[in-house]
Amino acid sequence: MRVMMPVAVVLAVLAGLVLLAPGRPSRLAPPWAVEGAAGGLRGVAAQSEAAPTPALVAPAPPPAPAAPPAAFTPAPPGTVPYIPILMYHYVRYVDRAADPLGFSLSVTPEQFAAQLDWLKAAGYETVRMDQAAACMRGAGACPARAVVLTFDDGYMDAYTTALPLLQQRGFVGTFYIVSGFVGQPGYMGWAELGALRDAGMEIGAHTISHPDLTTLGLDELRAQVSQSGAALASALGVPVVSFCYPGGKFNDTVRAVAGESGFTSATTTIQDGPQSDVYTLPRLRISGDLTQQGFEWSVSAKLP
Ligand SMILES: [Zn+2]
């Protein structure tokens, strides 16, 4: 139908979309990341390809980093609620006796579903780590009752199992990917990561090869931190602004490198602590032997 409209009408409609886009809620990308391929502007880009004109490719004004997408219920202005950050690795079945470590790093699909259902019933809204970090830095609106779901290492079950359970509930998560492991046996490939991206999930960086960063020289440290994010961003066409220390290992130098590499946050395996430093954020480890009651208590412990 649109092709039948006069060109001037098409231009007016598309210009209106461009003007409206920064104010429209989007879970897909923060507004300072509109140059990425994903996000709420994808539809506009596709339409502008259908009717290319100089007016449509003119860049929008630089987006203000102070307004992340409000895909959540905002807290009262000036308040910064504690946002629990949950740490998952696998969502799968593991024989506890045969693989005790694997068991502790895994929750079953049933456990995971029950946890998500309780979060929803308790009024939690999921936000991505980029949104949570903006809130914690005072650079964006804070959700009233939020939780961040993070998934480490990029295992294939993140795509096959975690993703559909999240999507069934309208939830989002942040997936920390080891760039050098993409496509290896047991790990997601670029197609699966692209599906996560397209579903509104955040792709975060987790180094190139998952080393203990505290043991590296400065050059290799910088490469592991910055090149992992750059490789993911380049391959997936989205900004990668969230980082996670492998094994939770960091020191002052590692923290400084994460901060200078363009990331807006870095998460640890510290179980509890303040959220005042966005480069040493604690996370709640959700292990296979955590009961449902234990899960609920842990998540809600910091409610005001
Ligand atoms: Zn890891």
Residues whose N, C-alpha, C, O or C-beta is under 5 A from the ligand:
A	BS01	ZN	D152 D153 P246 G247
